[in-house]
Amino acid sequence: MRDTGPVTDTIWALVPAATRWLDAANGTDDAELGCRMLKVTEEAGEVASAWIGMRGQNPRKGVTHTRDDVAAELADVVITALVAIESLGLDARATLEATAAKVHARIDA
């Protein structure tokens, strides 16, 4: 089952466009590809920061983020990872669908 709704269309149009934009701005050598992989970790750190801010774990700062902020940071991780996959010369959508099928098979087992 393939979702062709507007949100999915937006994501799957964005991923190759962002990859082309980064390729043009930064090149495509191994150092650049490595930076794109590291960017996933950077974005994950922003999720952690938002979660800490939502929980008010820093007494000096208090509550600084909402669940919506955390969700937006998680979405950044997803998009960044999809761009990294595409940057490897692979089809991010096919890769994600194949991985989702494997996970689905495990949880249905």
BELGI-V213655 format. One record per residue. N is the residue number from 1. RES is the residue in three letters. PSI is psi in whole degrees, -180 to 180 (999 if undefined). OMEGA is omega in degrees with one decimal (* if undefined). D_FIRST is the distance of its C-alpha to the first C-alpha in Angstrom with 1 decimal. Layout:
<<N;RES;PSI;OMEGA;D_FIRST> <N;RES;PSI;OMEGA;D_FIRST>>
This chain:
<<1;MET;124;-177.9;0.0> <2;ARG;124;177.2;3.8> <3;ASP;124;177.9;6.6> <4;THR;25;-180.0;9.6> <5;GLY;171;-174.6;12.0> <6;PRO;-36;179.9;15.5> <7;VAL;-47;178.7;15.6> <8;THR;-43;177.5;12.9> <9;ASP;-40;179.3;14.7> <10;THR;-46;-179.9;17.9> <11;ILE;-49;-174.5;17.0> <12;TRP;-16;169.9;15.9> <13;ALA;-35;-178.7;19.0> <14;LEU;-45;-171.5;21.2> <15;VAL;-54;178.7;20.6> <16;PRO;-32;178.3;22.0> <17;ALA;-44;178.3;24.6> <18;ALA;-38;179.0;25.8> <19;THR;-45;177.8;26.1> <20;ARG;-41;179.8;28.1> <21;TRP;-47;178.2;30.2> <22;LEU;-41;178.0;31.1> <23;ASP;-46;-178.0;31.8> <24;ALA;-38;-177.0;34.2> <25;ALA;-37;-169.2;35.9> <26;ASN;-7;-176.4;36.1> <27;GLY;-173;-175.1;35.6> <28;THR;20;-178.9;33.5> <29;ASP;174;-176.5;36.0> <30;ASP;-34;178.4;35.4> <31;ALA;-42;178.3;37.2> <32;GLU;-43;178.2;34.8> <33;LEU;-41;177.3;31.7> <34;GLY;-40;178.0;33.3> <35;CYS;-36;179.0;33.8> <36;ARG;-34;175.6;30.2> <37;MET;-43;179.4;29.4> <38;LEU;-30;178.9;32.3> <39;LYS;-32;176.8;30.9> <40;VAL;-43;179.1;28.0> <41;THR;-41;177.4;30.9> <42;GLU;-45;179.6;32.7> <43;GLU;-38;177.2;29.8> <44;ALA;-36;175.4;29.5> <45;GLY;-35;177.3;33.2> <46;GLU;-31;173.7;32.7> <47;VAL;-47;-179.7;30.3> <48;ALA;-43;179.2;33.1> <49;SER;-42;178.6;35.7> <50;ALA;-40;179.4;33.8> <51;TRP;-45;177.6;33.4> <52;ILE;-42;178.5;37.1> <53;GLY;-35;178.1;37.9> <54;MET;-36;-179.2;35.9> <55;ARG;-9;-179.9;37.8> <56;GLY;32;-174.8;41.1> <57;GLN;-17;176.1;42.0> <58;ASN;105;-175.6;44.3> <59;PRO;-28;179.6;47.3> <60;ARG;-34;-176.4;48.7> <61;LYS;-30;-176.6;45.6> <62;GLY;-157;-179.6;44.3> <63;VAL;122;-175.0;40.9> <64;THR;-10;-175.7;39.5> <65;HIS;164;177.6;35.8> <66;THR;172;173.9;33.3> <67;ARG;-35;177.1;29.9> <68;ASP;-39;176.5;28.5> <69;ASP;-44;179.0;30.3> <70;VAL;-45;180.0;28.9> <71;ALA;-41;178.9;25.3> <72;ALA;-39;177.8;26.1> <73;GLU;-40;176.1;27.5> <74;LEU;-40;177.5;24.5> <75;ALA;-37;175.5;22.3> <76;ASP;-39;177.7;24.9> <77;VAL;-46;-179.0;24.5> <78;VAL;-50;-177.9;20.7> <79;ILE;-42;179.8;21.4> <80;THR;-41;178.2;24.4> <81;ALA;-41;179.1;22.7> <82;LEU;-40;176.9;20.0> <83;VAL;-39;178.1;23.0> <84;ALA;-42;177.5;24.8> <85;ILE;-47;-179.9;22.1> <86;GLU;-35;179.5;22.1> <87;SER;-23;176.0;25.9> <88;LEU;0;-179.1;25.9> <89;GLY;16;-179.1;24.7> <90;LEU;163;177.2;21.3> <91;ASP;109;-175.5;17.9> <92;ALA;-40;-179.2;17.1> <93;ARG;-47;179.6;13.4> <94;ALA;-40;178.8;13.1> <95;THR;-46;179.8;15.5> <96;LEU;-43;179.7;13.8> <97;GLU;-41;178.9;10.4> <98;ALA;-42;178.9;12.8> <99;THR;-40;177.6;14.9> <100;ALA;-39;178.8;12.3> <101;ALA;-40;178.3;11.3> <102;LYS;-44;179.4;15.1> <103;VAL;-42;179.0;15.8> <104;HIS;-41;178.8;13.4> <105;ALA;-38;-180.0;15.1> <106;ARG;-41;-176.1;18.4> <107;ILE;-19;176.5;18.0> <108;ASP;-8;-176.5;16.9> <109;ALA;999;*;19.9>>
